[in-house]
Amino acid sequence: MFSIKRYLKLLWFITCLLAFSTTFAQYDYYYYGNGQKIPLLLSPNKVNIKFTPGMTPGDIYNFILSDDALNPNLGPYPFMDGYFILYVLPGNDIKTLIQRLRNRQEVEMTNPGYLTTDSMALMVTDRFVVQFYEWVPRSTIDSLNALHGAVIINSNPHLPELNFYGL
């Protein structure tokens, strides 16, 4: 038989568990900008894609027509570094579409589009910008690059600590 003390302890434990599980719930995706962790939401209607070299505009349009989840009336819109934004028709599951696109031979890389909590669109590519603190030794930067397969693509001569990387 439960005593009142045991009952109250159990109730306190369950309350704390529920409070912490909702208080510390996190988004699946986020990025860091200006020293803040910014949550990202999956865009319901955009994916970004990089096609294999040699794809003509006609090939790309036929590619869009070949998948009934993609909207042939919008896009493709050139994004950056050979990436395009493709629009997804309503009612399609983005994660399933991404997996299907990744299995196609015409696709070099594809990722979902994301939205920040203030609705700014963000596309994930294999490029990123890093600015290390000035006290981080070059040997540490080089070992991090080697560990993750990152290479410096471009540097800013005015800000030598700011490098543009690719994977």
C-alpha positions as CSV (number, residue, x, y, z in Angstrom):
1,M,0.0,0.0,0.0
2,F,1.3,3.4,-1.0
3,S,1.8,5.9,1.8
4,I,1.0,9.5,1.2
5,K,4.7,10.4,1.3
6,R,5.5,7.8,-1.4
7,Y,2.6,9.0,-3.5
8,L,3.7,12.6,-3.3
9,K,7.3,11.6,-4.2
10,L,6.0,9.7,-7.3
11,L,3.8,12.6,-8.2
12,W,6.7,15.0,-7.9
13,F,8.9,12.8,-10.0
14,I,6.3,12.5,-12.8
15,T,5.7,16.3,-12.7
16,C,9.4,17.0,-13.0
17,L,9.8,14.5,-15.8
18,L,7.0,16.1,-17.8
19,A,8.2,19.6,-17.1
20,F,11.8,18.9,-18.2
21,S,10.7,16.9,-21.2
22,T,8.6,19.8,-22.5
23,T,10.9,22.6,-21.3
24,F,14.0,21.1,-23.0
25,A,12.2,19.9,-26.2
26,Q,14.4,20.8,-29.2
27,Y,14.0,21.1,-32.9
28,D,15.6,18.4,-35.0
29,Y,17.5,21.0,-37.1
30,Y,19.3,24.2,-36.1
31,Y,22.3,26.3,-37.0
32,Y,24.5,28.8,-35.1
33,G,24.5,32.4,-36.3
34,N,25.8,35.5,-34.4
35,G,26.4,33.3,-31.4
36,Q,22.8,32.1,-31.2
37,K,21.4,28.6,-31.7
38,I,18.6,29.2,-34.3
39,P,16.0,26.5,-34.8
40,L,15.1,25.4,-38.4
41,L,11.8,24.1,-39.6
42,L,11.5,21.8,-42.6
43,S,10.1,23.7,-45.6
44,P,7.0,22.0,-46.9
45,N,7.5,23.1,-50.4
46,K,11.2,23.5,-51.3
47,V,14.2,21.3,-51.9
48,N,17.6,22.2,-53.1
49,I,19.4,20.0,-55.6
50,K,22.8,19.9,-57.4
51,F,22.6,17.9,-60.6
52,T,25.5,15.8,-62.0
53,P,27.7,17.7,-64.5
54,G,26.4,18.0,-68.0
55,M,22.7,18.4,-67.3
56,T,21.2,20.8,-69.7
57,P,18.2,23.1,-68.9
58,G,16.1,20.7,-70.9
59,D,17.4,17.7,-69.0
60,I,16.6,19.4,-65.7
61,Y,13.1,20.3,-66.8
62,N,12.5,16.7,-67.9
63,F,13.8,15.5,-64.6
64,I,11.2,17.7,-62.8
65,L,8.5,16.3,-65.1
66,S,9.5,12.8,-64.3
67,D,8.7,13.1,-60.6
68,D,5.0,13.7,-59.7
69,A,6.0,15.4,-56.4
70,L,7.9,18.2,-58.1
71,N,6.0,21.3,-59.4
72,P,6.9,21.9,-63.0
73,N,5.2,25.3,-63.0
74,L,7.7,26.8,-60.4
75,G,11.4,26.8,-60.9
76,P,13.9,25.4,-61.2
77,Y,15.6,28.5,-59.7
78,P,19.4,28.8,-59.7
79,F,20.6,29.1,-56.2
80,M,24.4,29.1,-55.8
81,D,27.4,26.9,-56.8
82,G,25.4,24.9,-59.3
83,Y,22.4,24.3,-56.9
84,F,18.8,24.8,-57.9
85,I,15.7,25.3,-55.8
86,L,12.9,23.0,-56.8
87,Y,9.3,23.4,-55.6
88,V,7.3,20.5,-54.2
89,L,3.6,20.0,-54.8
90,P,1.4,20.2,-51.7
91,G,0.7,16.9,-49.9
92,N,4.1,15.3,-50.6
93,D,6.4,14.1,-47.9
94,I,9.7,16.0,-48.1
95,K,11.8,13.3,-46.4
96,T,10.5,10.6,-48.7
97,L,11.1,12.8,-51.8
98,I,14.7,13.6,-50.7
99,Q,15.5,9.9,-50.3
100,R,14.0,9.2,-53.8
101,L,16.0,12.0,-55.4
102,R,19.2,10.9,-53.8
103,N,18.9,7.6,-55.5
104,R,18.7,9.1,-59.0
105,Q,21.8,9.1,-61.1
106,E,21.2,12.7,-62.3
107,V,21.5,14.0,-58.7
108,E,24.9,14.8,-57.2
109,M,23.4,16.2,-53.9
110,T,20.0,17.2,-52.6
111,N,18.7,18.4,-49.2
112,P,15.4,19.8,-48.0
113,G,14.8,23.5,-47.7
114,Y,14.5,24.9,-44.2
115,L,12.8,27.9,-42.7
116,T,14.0,29.9,-39.7
117,T,11.4,30.7,-37.0
118,D,11.0,34.1,-38.6
119,S,10.3,32.4,-42.0
120,M,13.6,33.2,-43.7
121,A,14.4,30.4,-46.2
122,L,17.7,28.5,-45.8
123,M,19.2,25.9,-48.1
124,V,21.8,23.4,-47.0
125,T,24.7,22.7,-49.4
126,D,28.2,21.2,-49.2
127,R,29.6,24.7,-48.7
128,F,30.0,26.6,-45.4
129,V,31.9,29.5,-44.0
130,V,34.0,29.3,-40.8
131,Q,35.7,32.0,-38.8
132,F,38.0,30.6,-36.2
133,Y,39.2,32.7,-33.2
134,E,42.6,34.2,-33.8
135,W,44.1,32.1,-31.0
136,V,43.2,28.7,-32.7
137,P,46.5,27.3,-34.2
138,R,46.6,26.4,-37.8
139,S,47.5,22.8,-36.9
140,T,44.2,22.5,-35.1
141,I,42.3,23.9,-38.1
142,D,44.2,21.5,-40.5
143,S,43.4,18.5,-38.3
144,L,39.7,19.4,-38.1
145,N,39.6,19.7,-41.9
146,A,41.3,16.4,-42.3
147,L,39.0,14.7,-39.8
148,H,35.9,15.9,-41.6
149,G,37.1,15.9,-45.2
150,A,36.8,19.7,-45.6
151,V,38.9,21.7,-48.0
152,I,39.3,25.4,-48.2
153,I,37.7,26.6,-51.4
154,N,38.3,30.3,-51.1
155,S,39.7,32.8,-48.6
156,N,38.9,36.4,-48.0
157,P,42.2,38.4,-48.2
158,H,40.7,41.1,-45.9
159,L,39.7,38.6,-43.3
160,P,42.3,35.9,-43.4
161,E,40.6,34.0,-40.5
162,L,37.4,33.7,-42.6
163,N,37.5,30.7,-45.0
164,F,34.9,29.2,-47.4
165,Y,34.9,25.4,-47.1
166,G,33.5,22.5,-49.1
167,L,33.0,18.9,-48.4
